[in-house]
Amino acid sequence: MNSSVVEVHELRKTYGSTVAVDGVSFQVEEDEIFGIVGPNGAGKTTTIECLEGLRRPDAGVVRVLGRDPARERRALAPEMGVQLQESALPDRLRVGEAVALFAALYPRSLDQRELLSQLGLAEQYRTPFAKLSGGQKQRLFLALALVHDPRVLFLDELSTGLDPHGRRTVWELVRSIRSRGKTILLSTHLMEEAEALCDRVAVFHQGRIVALDSPSRLIARFAGSLRVSVKIASGSSLPPLASLPGVRSVQHQDETLVVHAEDDRAVASVVRTLVEHGVPLRELRVSSGRLEDAYLALTGTPLTREEQ
């Protein structure tokens, strides 16, 4: 049986009267990709910063590789790779110089040019930080977290600033990192990312964990219905879909209507009712449930457009 690389027991952290993390407990096993998911303000970053030794918990026990990161951060530093949610470097520092500088701080390091090539930054080797795009900066910070070949990797909002192609490139790199025996803990508000990468997911809501399981099991337990997604014209008057037999929930945000239905018969009833009431339908899609749907079922709170 794999040993626990990260252990968190009843973690609590407050900022004045605001409770950021309220009694959180979980373990991350060796070679696992473990996800912390939820919207901004759910307690994800605070939890990760306590694990990285950047913040001291007000209560509870936190261990990484059996050590207290707040008290033993110097000993843990060579074994931990950290990508913060927000970072910056001097404007004139070149990409190659930044990676070489970070590599020099540790007793071991990966091949720097090969790492930059894997992250799509080979052509930016001599480019100053200030001239990088947002996505390139994000990939550089990932390179800095990886260059010393850590045993445990903490990624806070991994895909911020990346376009869909860049996001999937980074996902493939994360999978390859895990295949080399690394343990990865990532936080994200992108449910697609968690569903694609994570072995297990802790769903955070208002500083607490409301569910913890594999993405597939969370979907099966909490989003096991069919999902009807329709683009509708702004200001369209909708019929009372929630009262139709087999309809579990109805969400209407901006120009997107999402209905969760129990079976094909309920889906047909929804579409027929919309057509009968003259609602123009665009981009009609029917699919099985997703992790985003499970999150909504667990918390009752849809993600905002910025958080998606």
Secondary structure, DSSP 4 states (H G I P E B T S, - for coil): -PPEEEEEEEEEEEETTEEEEEEEEEEEETT-EEEEE--TTSSHHHHHHHHTTSS--SEEEEEETTB-TTTSHHHHGGGEEEE-SS----TT-BHHHHHHHHHHTSS----HHHHHHHTT-GGGTT-BGGGS-HHHHHHHHHHHHHTT--SEEEEESTTTT--HHHHHHHHHHHHHHHHTT-EEEEEES-HHHHHHH-SEEEEEETTEEEEEE-HHHHHHHH--SEEEEEE--TTPPPP-GGGSTTEEEEEEETTEEEEEESSHHHHHHHHHHHHHTT---EEEEEEE--HHHHHHHHHS-PPPTTT-
